Amino acid sequence: MGVRVRYPDVVVVGSGVIGAACAEALSAAGLRVTVLDRGPLGAGTSAAGEGNVLVSDKEPGPELDLALASLLLWPALLDRLGVDVEWDAKGGLVVATSPDAAEALAGFAASQRTAGVDARPITPTEALDREPHLTRAVVGAVHYPQDAQLQPVLVTKALLAVAAGRGTTLRPGVRALGLRRTAGAVSAVVTDDGDLPCGAVVNACGPWAGETATAFDSPITVLPRRGVVLVTAALPPTVRHKVYDADYVGAVASGDADLQVSTVVESTAGGTVLIGSSRERVGFDAALRVEVPRALAKRAVALFPVLADVPVLRAYGGFRPYAPDHLPIIGPDPRTPGLWHATGHEGAGIGLAAATGRLLTDLLTSAEPVVDPTPFRVDRPGVCP
């Protein structure tokens, strides 16, 4: 008697934090899942981030709604993971060093409060009480208790491990090349290791999602946006919160292709200090240009003068999946029944992963969606050619 092969219900292409979160949520819903990645598991964008879980940098709107939903989902998800992923509910501190920036920051925080964000204006003296090594040039600040941090590689691996414990198959080193269709709908993923029959496929390839969508004959506009992070030597406790200057919000929302640098400084559980952030659209050029870390270091020292003589151990860069309207792409592709996308989170993928996996699963299983999916639809202007 022959052995019956059980094919997956869903194939997730991409094993970064978004693909891992989708696999975890889909498997929790009882679906058979296979995760493919052309490289090692979780070794792309998720291995080159800071682990931001932020609401402080998002204006009222769909992305903030997704971030707030993720905040509600993270505690239960962390419990399911059952391992330490260095979750640190340290809170965020956004500071301004000019009167104009302070006024803009106060207005931004006020708008966020109307959307449910805990944004607390504090005085410069209170900011220095929270961060004694902060520059004395601060003239305004807002404290965000909801901001947190985790270790992106650890959480990605943990999500995949939980999914695997429910029967999910993990297949690193397997490249998705295209789709087979039956009566117009997805019936299999074509890979360099043979066809994999399935009922649905999720394109969670991060900055490579545009390339993958084109291979699937359903192109979407997702571009790589490069960022660089500096890592210092380990220090005694120096930076208590995730601290960034008020320029950061504008840099996140900008569509400019040229280099933009804003200051983000935070400590890790190991005592090192992470210094970001830069943004530029240079395709998939991974070359590190000296002016980028130099600009990051200069601005970090302006915010925390104590860092002036601290050695930088290394710099690392990664590509973030950028959609032209700065919103994630989550949902079914109307051109190809059975094809789904979960990408375009840019630098916010870690923080948005919990709600993204849940929303994708809600839509795929026809459950009540955790947030309104309409703003994230695939067939929106600028995303779907």
Salt bridges, closest charged atoms under 4 A:
ASP9 OD1 - ARG32 NH2 3.47
GLU24 OE2 - ARG80 NE 2.95
GLU24 OE2 - ARG166 NH2 2.93
ASP57 OD1 - LYS58 NZ 2.81
ASP118 OD2 - ARG120 NH2 2.79
GLU131 OE2 - HIS241 ND1 2.76
ASP193 OD2 - ARG171 NH2 2.53
ASP195 OD2 - ARG180 NE 2.79
GLU211 OE2 - ARG38 NH1 2.94
ASP245 OD2 - ARG299 NH2 3.02
ASP247 OD2 - ARG299 NH2 2.95
GLU266 OE1 - LYS90 NZ 3.66
GLU266 OE2 - LYS242 NZ 2.46
GLU280 OE1 - ARG289 NH2 2.29
GLU291 OE2 - ARG289 NH1 2.26
ASP325 OD2 - ARG380 NE 2.63
ASP333 OD2 - ARG335 NH2 2.76
ASP333 OD2 - HIS341 NE2 2.85
GLU346 OE2 - ARG225 NH1 2.53
GLU346 OE2 - ARG279 NE 3.39
GLU346 OE1 - HIS326 ND1 3.61
ASP362 OD1 - ARG358 NE 3.37
ASP379 OD1 - ARG377 NE 3.67
